[in-house]
Amino acid sequence: MEQTNTQPEWARPQDWEPLKETIARLYWDQDRPLNEVAEIMRQKHGFHATKKMYKARLKKWGLTKYLKADKVEQVRQEAAEGKIVVPLIRGRLAGPERLKRELRRKLPEEYATLTGMPATRQAMVRSPRIQSQSPPPSIFRLDAPLQFKYVENSLVAVLDYSQNRMQAGIWDRTSDFVSDDYSDSWQNKVLVCNNMMKNGKMKEAFRLLDSCLKGYKRLIKKEHPLLMIETLITHLALSKDRPDLADSILRYISGLCQICLGPAHPYSRLWTSLRCLGIDQVRKSAAVIIKAQMASYETYFAPEAEFMVCQQVDTARQVHCYGYLATAEAERDIARAIKLRESRGLPDTNDFVCWAKEMLAFIYKFNGKYVEALDILGEVGRFVDAGAEGITDFTVNEYYNVTCIILTEIGTYEEIVSFFRKRLDWNLKVVGSTHHWTLRAVAELDWQYGTRNDVEASAKLHNEFDFESNWDTRCKQEDEKEEGTSSEISQHPPTGISNPPGES
């Protein structure tokens, strides 16, 4: 019998390009071993090539997987500092020599940043060998849904950001990072803008919001430890009432970070990943991200540090109100913070306790426990009405704000406008007519008059208080502040922004 010639026809140089995408998909995207790729190509495509031929061609295409062990930490460090630059070929990483799957397996966040493609540790099982006569049941490689990849990338970026700032000495372990003027934080001013929009003051709100967004560049360069949390909380607050605006601001911050810090910087990677998630997924992921940030701080800072104690209270409130912390857990976290603060015997302990109780009252209000909320605020009110020493203006203002919110839900019209007016009179006396506390108080009181068509009371308020003129003055002050500080950023070490609990 005549024997058939079984000698394979080996691949020629011109045979590779038509099958490039197929080979790249098997070897790079599906991460199959080279022997398995060669076998699949032989059986399904009649393509014959030696292992040496494959290696030479893959190297030419820039699809070499492997990276030396001592190079891994160098890549991570360069990415954390925003310095890394790696060329791409057809959207894939092209290594100068050995660029490996480590960038997807060990360094998923750097891979995602540098290629623009999400990466995560993927759940996969080695495929059965094709030549097996009795293959086991098919097991498919499963990639995590994109939103999980983006959340993972966000978490890794948060941890990288914290670790790098501490190792570089940018954050001082002994500092409390607390400013005297809580009311002047970026977060609180943006939330004032949100309240103005709720009260129909759209033009005025966007005027101040413009100044706030311009000032964010200054805050990025200061690198305050709580900037990420405060920015995320601000975004969540806006997303409840103005999702389109929240999305626009998220995109603005993401783009600004890439311009100022570079796309590989961990703070840039965080907001890029969150932008890819979208509003709904960001809201669902917020608690996890905030908890990860706080957990990383616990590694570096003493638990009794001022900003850690304050943030423990505010994080409990914020995370609870977004549905990711039970009431009992929030109560326990706040009680723990109060106990820790009282144990230190500091002169401003009463002020902290009053503010923490205000945050607890807000949690009760959120759950419809209005009686419990008013009982707690009554305890705070006794300090406020008595003019107790050591109670700051910020805490007093928060007392008025939270009480106003609760009375809006359960109070009579007379009770509401009476207390709103009391708050306004206090604002005028303490901080003046151009402070954003006062402007918010005027807008909200006028809104209450409008809900009952109380034209006479509204006209009287307008005659008494020139809102437009005072608001214009306030916005000019903000513009001048940004213009005056933008040139000073490089001349001062990072001192951080204020660490407010966030206006309710």
C-alpha positions as CSV (number, residue, x, y, z in Angstrom):
1,M,0.0,0.0,0.0
2,E,1.3,3.4,-0.9
3,Q,2.1,5.5,2.2
4,T,0.8,9.0,2.5
5,N,3.4,11.8,3.1
6,T,2.6,13.2,6.6
7,Q,5.4,15.7,6.7
8,P,3.7,19.1,7.8
9,E,4.1,22.2,5.7
10,W,5.8,24.6,8.1
11,A,4.5,28.2,8.3
12,R,6.1,30.7,6.0
13,P,6.7,34.4,7.0
14,Q,3.7,35.5,5.0
15,D,1.4,33.0,6.7
16,W,1.5,34.6,10.1
17,E,-0.3,38.0,9.5
18,P,-3.7,36.6,8.4
19,L,-3.8,34.6,11.7
20,K,-2.3,37.2,14.0
21,E,-5.5,38.1,15.8
22,T,-6.4,34.4,16.3
23,I,-3.0,33.6,17.8
24,A,-3.0,36.8,19.9
25,R,-6.5,36.0,21.2
26,L,-5.5,32.5,22.3
27,Y,-2.1,33.4,23.7
28,W,-2.6,36.9,25.1
29,D,-6.3,37.5,25.7
30,Q,-7.1,33.9,26.9
31,D,-3.7,33.4,28.5
32,R,-3.3,29.9,27.1
33,P,0.1,28.1,27.3
34,L,2.1,28.3,24.1
35,N,2.0,24.5,23.5
36,E,-1.8,24.6,23.7
37,V,-2.0,27.5,21.3
38,A,0.2,25.6,18.8
39,E,-2.0,22.5,19.1
40,I,-5.2,24.5,18.5
41,M,-3.7,26.3,15.5
42,R,-2.6,22.9,14.1
43,Q,-5.9,21.1,14.5
44,K,-8.4,24.0,13.7
45,H,-6.4,26.0,11.2
46,G,-3.9,23.5,9.7
47,F,-1.1,25.9,10.8
48,H,2.2,24.2,11.7
49,A,4.9,26.1,13.5
50,T,7.6,25.2,16.1
51,K,7.7,26.6,19.6
52,K,10.8,28.6,18.6
53,M,8.9,30.1,15.6
54,Y,6.0,31.1,17.8
55,K,8.3,32.8,20.3
56,A,10.1,34.8,17.7
57,R,6.8,36.0,16.1
58,L,5.2,36.8,19.4
59,K,8.2,38.9,20.4
60,K,8.0,40.7,17.2
61,W,4.3,41.5,17.8
62,G,5.1,42.7,21.4
63,L,3.1,40.0,23.0
64,T,5.8,38.5,25.2
65,K,4.3,37.7,28.6
66,Y,7.1,37.3,31.0
67,L,8.7,39.9,33.3
68,K,11.7,39.3,35.5
69,A,10.8,39.1,39.2
70,D,12.9,42.1,40.2
71,K,11.0,44.2,37.6
72,V,7.6,43.8,39.1
73,E,8.2,46.1,42.1
74,Q,9.8,48.6,39.9
75,V,6.8,48.8,37.6
76,R,4.4,49.1,40.6
77,Q,6.5,51.9,42.1
78,E,6.7,53.8,38.8
79,A,3.0,53.5,38.2
80,A,2.2,54.7,41.7
81,E,4.3,57.8,41.1
82,G,2.8,58.4,37.7
83,K,6.1,58.0,35.9
84,I,5.7,54.8,33.9
85,V,5.5,54.9,30.2
86,V,5.0,51.7,28.2
87,P,4.5,51.5,24.4
88,L,1.4,49.8,23.0
89,I,0.9,47.7,19.9
90,R,-2.6,47.4,18.6
91,G,-3.9,48.2,22.1
92,R,-1.6,45.7,23.8
93,L,1.4,46.2,26.0
94,A,4.6,45.9,24.1
95,G,7.5,45.0,26.4
96,P,11.0,46.1,25.7
97,E,12.2,42.5,26.6
98,R,10.0,40.6,29.0
99,L,6.6,42.0,29.7
100,K,4.5,39.3,31.3
101,R,1.2,38.3,32.5
102,E,2.4,39.6,35.9
103,L,1.0,43.0,34.7
104,R,-2.4,41.4,34.6
105,R,-2.1,38.9,37.4
106,K,0.1,40.7,39.9
107,L,-0.4,44.3,38.8
108,P,-3.9,44.4,37.4
109,E,-4.3,48.1,38.1
110,E,-1.2,49.2,36.2
111,Y,-2.2,47.0,33.3
112,A,-5.7,48.6,33.2
113,T,-4.2,52.1,33.4
114,L,-1.6,51.6,30.7
115,T,-3.6,49.8,28.2
116,G,-7.0,51.4,28.8
117,M,-8.5,47.9,29.2
118,P,-9.9,46.6,32.5
119,A,-7.8,43.9,34.2
120,T,-8.3,41.7,37.2
121,R,-7.3,38.4,38.6
122,Q,-9.5,36.2,36.4
123,A,-11.2,33.0,37.5
124,M,-9.9,30.4,35.0
125,V,-9.2,26.7,34.8
126,R,-6.8,25.1,32.4
127,S,-8.7,23.8,29.3
128,P,-8.6,20.0,28.7
129,R,-6.0,18.9,26.3
130,I,-7.3,18.7,22.8
131,Q,-5.6,15.4,22.0
132,S,-7.3,13.7,25.0
133,Q,-9.6,10.9,23.8
134,S,-11.9,11.2,26.8
135,P,-11.9,14.9,27.8
136,P,-13.4,15.9,31.1
137,P,-16.6,18.1,31.1
138,S,-15.9,21.4,29.4
139,I,-14.9,24.1,31.9
140,F,-15.1,27.7,30.6
141,R,-12.8,30.5,31.6
142,L,-15.0,33.2,33.3
143,D,-14.0,36.9,33.3
144,A,-15.6,39.0,36.1
145,P,-18.2,41.5,35.0
146,L,-16.7,44.8,34.0
147,Q,-18.2,46.6,37.0
148,F,-16.3,44.2,39.4
149,K,-13.1,44.9,37.5
150,Y,-13.5,48.6,37.8
151,V,-14.4,48.3,41.5
152,E,-11.3,46.2,42.1
153,N,-9.1,48.7,40.2
154,S,-10.6,51.5,42.3
155,L,-9.7,49.7,45.5
156,V,-6.2,48.9,44.4
157,A,-5.7,52.5,43.4
158,V,-6.9,53.7,46.8
159,L,-4.5,51.4,48.7
160,D,-1.6,52.3,46.3
161,Y,-2.3,56.0,46.8
162,S,-2.3,55.8,50.6
163,Q,0.8,53.6,50.7
164,N,2.8,55.8,48.4
165,R,1.9,59.0,50.1
166,M,3.0,57.6,53.5
167,Q,6.2,56.0,52.1
168,A,7.1,59.2,50.4
169,G,6.6,61.2,53.6
170,I,3.9,63.4,52.1
171,W,1.5,62.5,55.0
172,D,2.9,63.0,58.4
173,R,1.9,60.3,60.9
174,T,2.0,62.8,63.7
175,S,-0.3,65.4,62.0
176,D,-4.0,65.6,62.7
177,F,-4.8,67.3,59.3
178,V,-7.6,69.3,60.8
179,S,-8.2,73.0,60.0
180,D,-9.9,75.4,62.4
181,D,-12.5,76.5,59.8
182,Y,-14.5,73.4,58.9
183,S,-17.0,75.5,57.1
184,D,-14.6,76.5,54.4
185,S,-14.0,73.1,52.9
186,W,-14.5,72.3,49.2
187,Q,-17.0,69.6,50.2
188,N,-19.2,72.0,52.2
189,K,-19.3,74.7,49.5
190,V,-20.3,72.2,46.8
191,L,-23.1,70.9,49.1
192,V,-24.2,74.5,49.6
193,C,-24.5,74.8,45.8
194,N,-26.6,71.6,45.8
195,N,-28.9,73.1,48.4
196,M,-29.2,76.3,46.3
197,M,-30.3,74.3,43.3
198,K,-32.9,72.5,45.5
199,N,-34.2,76.0,46.4
200,G,-34.4,77.2,42.8
201,K,-31.3,79.3,42.9
202,M,-29.8,77.7,39.8
203,K,-27.8,80.7,38.5
204,E,-26.3,81.5,41.9
205,A,-25.4,77.8,42.5
206,F,-23.5,77.4,39.3
207,R,-21.6,80.6,39.9
208,L,-20.2,79.3,43.1
209,L,-19.8,75.8,41.7
210,D,-17.6,77.2,39.0
211,S,-15.2,78.6,41.6
212,C,-15.2,75.3,43.5
213,L,-14.3,73.3,40.4
214,K,-11.5,75.7,39.6
215,G,-10.2,75.3,43.1
216,Y,-10.0,71.5,42.9
217,K,-6.7,71.6,41.1
218,R,-5.2,73.3,44.2
219,L,-6.6,70.5,46.4
220,I,-5.2,67.7,44.2
221,K,-1.7,69.1,44.6
222,K,-2.1,69.4,48.4
223,E,-3.0,65.7,48.6
224,H,-5.0,65.9,51.8
225,P,-5.7,62.3,53.2
226,L,-9.4,62.9,53.2
227,L,-9.8,64.5,49.8
228,M,-10.8,61.3,48.2
229,I,-13.5,60.5,50.7
230,E,-14.9,64.0,50.7
231,T,-14.9,64.1,46.9
232,L,-16.7,60.8,46.8
233,I,-19.3,61.8,49.4
234,T,-19.9,65.1,47.5
235,H,-20.4,63.1,44.3
236,L,-22.9,60.8,46.1
237,A,-24.9,63.7,47.5
238,L,-25.1,65.3,44.1
239,S,-26.1,62.1,42.4
240,K,-29.2,61.8,44.5
241,D,-30.6,65.1,43.2
242,R,-28.7,66.0,40.1
243,P,-27.3,62.7,38.5
244,D,-26.3,64.5,35.3
245,L,-24.4,67.1,37.1
246,A,-22.7,64.5,39.3
247,D,-21.6,62.6,36.3
248,S,-20.2,65.7,34.6
249,I,-18.3,66.6,37.8
250,L,-16.9,63.1,38.0
251,R,-15.7,63.3,34.4
252,Y,-14.2,66.7,35.1
253,I,-12.3,65.5,38.2
254,S,-11.1,62.4,36.3
255,G,-9.8,64.5,33.4
256,L,-8.2,67.1,35.7
257,C,-6.4,64.4,37.7
258,Q,-4.9,62.9,34.5
259,I,-3.7,66.3,33.4
260,C,-2.2,67.3,36.7
261,L,-0.9,63.9,38.0
262,G,-0.7,61.8,34.9
263,P,-2.9,58.8,33.9
264,A,-0.8,56.2,35.8
265,H,-1.0,58.1,39.2
266,P,-3.2,56.1,41.6
267,Y,-5.5,59.1,42.3
268,S,-6.1,59.4,38.6
269,R,-6.7,55.7,38.3
270,L,-9.3,55.8,41.0
271,W,-11.5,58.4,39.3
272,T,-11.0,56.9,35.9
273,S,-12.2,53.6,37.1
274,L,-15.2,55.2,38.9
275,R,-16.1,57.1,35.8
276,C,-16.3,53.9,33.9
277,L,-18.7,52.4,36.5
278,G,-21.4,55.1,36.1
279,I,-23.6,56.8,38.7
280,D,-25.5,53.8,39.9
281,Q,-22.5,51.5,40.3
282,V,-20.5,54.3,42.0
283,R,-23.2,54.6,44.6
284,K,-23.2,50.9,45.2
285,S,-19.4,50.8,45.5
286,A,-19.0,53.9,47.6
287,A,-19.1,52.2,51.0
288,V,-16.6,49.6,50.0
289,I,-14.2,52.2,48.7
290,I,-14.6,54.5,51.7
291,K,-14.1,51.6,54.1
292,A,-10.9,50.5,52.2
293,Q,-9.5,54.0,52.5
294,M,-10.3,54.2,56.3
295,A,-8.8,50.7,56.8
296,S,-5.6,51.8,55.0
297,Y,-5.4,54.8,57.3
298,E,-5.6,52.6,60.4
299,T,-2.4,51.0,59.2
300,Y,-0.5,54.3,59.3
301,F,-2.2,56.6,61.8
302,A,-2.9,56.3,65.5
303,P,-6.6,55.5,66.1
304,E,-6.9,58.6,68.4
305,A,-5.6,61.0,65.7
306,E,-8.1,63.9,65.5
307,F,-9.0,63.4,61.8
308,M,-9.4,59.7,62.3
309,V,-11.9,60.1,65.2
310,C,-13.8,62.8,63.3
311,Q,-13.9,60.7,60.1
312,Q,-15.1,57.6,62.0
313,V,-18.2,59.5,62.9
314,D,-18.9,61.0,59.5
315,T,-18.1,57.8,57.7
316,A,-20.7,56.0,59.9
317,R,-23.3,58.6,59.0
318,Q,-22.5,58.7,55.3
319,V,-22.1,55.0,54.7
320,H,-25.3,54.3,56.6
321,C,-27.3,56.8,54.7
322,Y,-26.3,55.2,51.4
323,G,-27.5,51.8,52.7
324,Y,-24.4,50.0,53.5
325,L,-24.2,50.1,57.3
326,A,-26.9,49.0,59.7
327,T,-28.2,51.5,62.2
328,A,-26.8,49.5,65.1
329,E,-23.3,49.5,63.6
330,A,-23.5,53.2,62.9
331,E,-24.5,53.8,66.5
332,R,-21.7,51.7,67.8
333,D,-19.1,53.4,65.6
334,I,-20.2,56.9,66.8
335,A,-20.4,55.7,70.5
336,R,-16.8,54.3,70.2
337,A,-15.6,57.6,68.8
338,I,-17.2,59.6,71.6
339,K,-15.7,57.3,74.2
340,L,-12.3,57.6,72.7
341,R,-12.5,61.3,72.5
342,E,-13.8,61.6,76.1
343,S,-10.9,59.4,77.3
344,R,-8.4,61.9,76.1
345,G,-9.8,64.7,78.3
346,L,-9.3,67.4,75.7
347,P,-10.8,70.9,76.3
348,D,-13.0,70.7,73.1
349,T,-14.5,67.3,74.1
350,N,-18.0,68.8,74.6
351,D,-17.9,70.3,71.1
352,F,-17.0,67.0,69.6
353,V,-19.7,65.1,71.5
354,C,-22.3,67.6,70.5
355,W,-21.3,67.3,66.8
356,A,-21.3,63.5,67.0
357,K,-24.8,63.5,68.5
358,E,-25.9,65.8,65.6
359,M,-24.7,63.2,63.2
360,L,-26.5,60.4,65.1
361,A,-29.7,62.5,65.0
362,F,-29.3,62.7,61.2
363,I,-29.1,58.9,61.1
364,Y,-32.3,58.6,63.1
365,K,-34.0,61.2,60.9
366,F,-32.9,59.1,57.8
367,N,-34.7,56.1,59.4
368,G,-37.8,58.1,60.2
369,K,-37.1,58.1,64.0
370,Y,-37.9,61.8,64.4
371,V,-38.7,61.6,68.1
372,E,-35.3,60.0,68.9
373,A,-33.6,62.5,66.7
374,L,-35.2,65.5,68.4
375,D,-34.4,64.1,71.8
376,I,-30.7,64.0,70.9
377,L,-30.8,67.4,69.4
378,G,-32.5,68.7,72.6
379,E,-29.4,67.7,74.5
380,V,-27.2,69.6,72.1
381,G,-29.6,72.6,72.1
382,R,-29.1,73.0,75.8
383,F,-25.4,73.7,75.2
384,V,-26.2,76.0,72.3
385,D,-28.8,78.0,74.1
386,A,-26.7,78.4,77.1
387,G,-23.8,79.6,75.0
388,A,-21.6,76.9,76.5
389,E,-17.9,77.6,76.3
390,G,-16.0,75.6,73.7
391,I,-18.9,74.9,71.4
392,T,-17.7,76.0,68.0
393,D,-19.7,78.0,65.4
394,F,-19.5,75.0,63.1
395,T,-21.2,72.7,65.6
396,V,-23.9,75.3,66.4
397,N,-24.6,75.7,62.7
398,E,-24.9,71.9,62.2
399,Y,-27.4,71.9,65.1
400,Y,-29.5,74.4,63.3
401,N,-29.2,72.6,60.0
402,V,-30.1,69.1,61.2
403,T,-33.0,70.5,63.3
404,C,-34.3,72.4,60.3
405,I,-34.2,69.3,58.2
406,I,-36.2,67.3,60.8
407,L,-38.8,70.1,61.4
408,T,-39.4,70.2,57.6
409,E,-40.6,66.6,57.9
410,I,-42.8,66.8,61.0
411,G,-43.2,70.4,62.1
412,T,-46.0,72.8,61.6
413,Y,-45.5,75.7,59.2
414,E,-45.3,78.1,62.1
415,E,-42.6,75.9,63.9
416,I,-40.6,75.6,60.7
417,V,-40.4,79.2,59.7
418,S,-39.8,80.3,63.3
419,F,-36.8,78.0,63.7
420,F,-35.5,78.8,60.2
421,R,-35.7,82.5,61.1
422,K,-33.8,81.8,64.3
423,R,-31.0,80.1,62.4
424,L,-30.8,83.0,59.9
425,D,-30.6,85.6,62.8
426,W,-27.8,83.6,64.3
427,N,-25.9,83.4,61.0
428,L,-26.2,87.1,60.4
429,K,-24.9,87.8,63.9
430,V,-22.0,85.4,63.9
431,V,-20.7,85.0,60.3
432,G,-22.3,88.0,58.5
433,S,-24.4,88.4,55.4
434,T,-22.0,87.1,52.7
435,H,-21.1,83.8,54.4
436,H,-22.5,80.7,52.6
437,W,-24.2,79.6,55.9
438,T,-26.2,82.8,55.9
439,L,-27.0,82.6,52.2
440,R,-28.2,79.0,52.5
441,A,-30.4,80.0,55.5
442,V,-32.0,82.8,53.5
443,A,-32.6,80.6,50.4
444,E,-34.2,77.9,52.5
445,L,-36.4,80.2,54.5
446,D,-37.6,81.9,51.3
447,W,-38.3,78.4,49.9
448,Q,-40.5,77.6,52.9
449,Y,-42.4,80.8,52.4
450,G,-42.9,79.8,48.8
451,T,-44.4,76.4,49.7
452,R,-47.3,78.2,51.4
453,N,-47.5,81.1,49.0
454,D,-46.7,83.4,51.8
455,V,-46.0,86.3,49.5
456,E,-46.0,88.9,52.3
457,A,-43.3,87.1,54.3
458,S,-41.2,86.5,51.2
459,A,-41.4,90.1,50.2
460,K,-40.4,91.2,53.6
461,L,-37.4,88.9,53.6
462,H,-36.3,90.2,50.2
463,N,-36.5,93.8,51.4
464,E,-34.5,93.0,54.4
465,F,-31.8,90.9,52.7
466,D,-30.4,91.5,49.2
467,F,-29.6,87.9,48.4
468,E,-28.3,88.5,44.9
469,S,-25.8,91.2,45.9
470,N,-24.5,89.2,48.9
471,W,-24.2,86.1,46.8
472,D,-22.3,88.0,44.1
473,T,-19.9,89.3,46.8
474,R,-19.4,85.7,48.1
475,C,-18.6,84.4,44.7
476,K,-16.1,87.2,44.0
477,Q,-14.4,86.3,47.3
478,E,-14.1,82.7,46.2
479,D,-12.6,83.7,42.9
480,E,-10.1,86.0,44.5
481,K,-9.1,83.3,46.9
482,E,-8.4,80.8,44.1
483,E,-6.5,83.4,42.1
484,G,-4.4,84.3,45.2
485,T,-3.6,80.7,46.2
486,S,-3.0,79.1,42.8
487,S,0.4,80.8,42.5
488,E,1.4,79.7,46.0
489,I,0.9,75.9,45.7
490,S,4.5,75.1,44.8
491,Q,5.9,77.2,47.6
492,H,4.3,75.4,50.5
493,P,4.4,71.8,51.6
494,P,1.1,69.9,51.7
495,T,-1.0,70.8,54.7
496,G,-4.4,69.5,53.6
497,I,-7.8,71.0,53.4
498,S,-10.2,71.1,56.3
499,N,-11.7,67.9,57.6
500,P,-15.4,68.8,58.0
501,P,-18.0,66.2,58.9
502,G,-20.0,67.6,55.9
503,E,-22.9,69.9,56.0
504,S,-26.2,68.0,56.3
